[in-house]
Amino acid sequence: MSESDLNVLLVVGARVRIGEKYSEETPYFKPGEIITLIEGEFDHDNGLYSEIQTAPAIWNEQAKDFDSIYHLFGNNLEDFADCEVLDN
């Protein structure tokens, strides 16, 4: 699946089934686990000022912070691997 296809599908409310290959590379999830994307808030600092931006994310209880889809699947969503977006 292309990055542009994933950007359309990976939105707030989307459910993602974690794949076996992805779970081997990312020990935070088990194969078959289903995550639901929520709206996450992130500080963005461009060197002149900071602002809060939002992106689809999950809540990371250990870090007490959001993990965006870009943190989970890479800046270009190249690490989506064998995960699957489920029909809503």
C-alpha angles and dihedrals in degrees: 000000000000126000091248091052091050092048088058093048102039098075134132108294095025116133119219126196111213114233127223095245092048092049091052090055095039112044094193093081136051122224110269093020112141121219126189119214118232132181109277127195121222134183110236117195117186095179095262101057142346129238139174115252128184132221138162107280148145127241113253105209094191094054093034087226142092124273109208124214086257091056090047100042106019133266091284093033087249092140095060085107112162097345117127132215107224124218112263 
